[in-house]
């Protein structure tokens, strides 16, 4: 799209259920983010994260505004929309890979056309080497095995039972409201990284493509092996 001769598109975020910074920095196409909807017109977008007033959506659609619904939650926890609301939505922003606009915490992209491929001998040589030196400097001080920080004690799967089953064979330290306490600051996962080798990155629901900060951020902040 070439916006050089037209007005910059305006994107409205309701920020009611889901909040994250909005900026066009680093994007090839510039746009304007607005906190109100009255000035939206043809080609602009209104992004909702919670059930929205139906009459308001009809009014916006008549003005040529595209309506989007954004959620980072799985279907079991996402805000519910009535059929009348769903009919107004033009596009969905979700964690699912098939979503028109994917909402992802992180992504790994496979290079299907690498410039160089390792030979079988090179691969065997790499696998035979010891890479302990790549571990964090504090790794030798880690005396505990598995940590798990959990906030939702009413998940839609059996992750608690599974963790308890693991604990019958290997010590699992559970942190949270009903477990051991962690400081309420950004250093919590760093503290875990100093003592634990593994981290349970269990989601609260078993849904296709549903991988959140538990695996991408929490475990990686701990510089531990995610399970």
Secondary structure as UniProt FT lines:
FT   TURN            4..5
FT   STRAND          9..13
FT   TURN            25..26
FT   STRAND          31..34
FT   TURN            38..39
FT   TURN            42..43
FT   STRAND          45..48
FT   HELIX           54..62
FT   TURN            63..64
FT   STRAND          66..70
FT   TURN            75..77
FT   HELIX           83..86
FT   TURN            87..88
FT   STRAND          91..94
FT   TURN            97..98
FT   STRAND          101..102
FT   TURN            112..113
FT   HELIX           120..128
FT   HELIX           132..134
FT   TURN            137..138
FT   HELIX           139..141
FT   STRAND          144..150
FT   HELIX           159..167
FT   TURN            168..169
FT   STRAND          172..176
FT   TURN            177..178
FT   TURN            186..187
FT   HELIX           188..195
FT   STRAND          196..199
FT   TURN            208..209
FT   HELIX           214..218
FT   HELIX           219..222
FT   STRAND          225..226
//
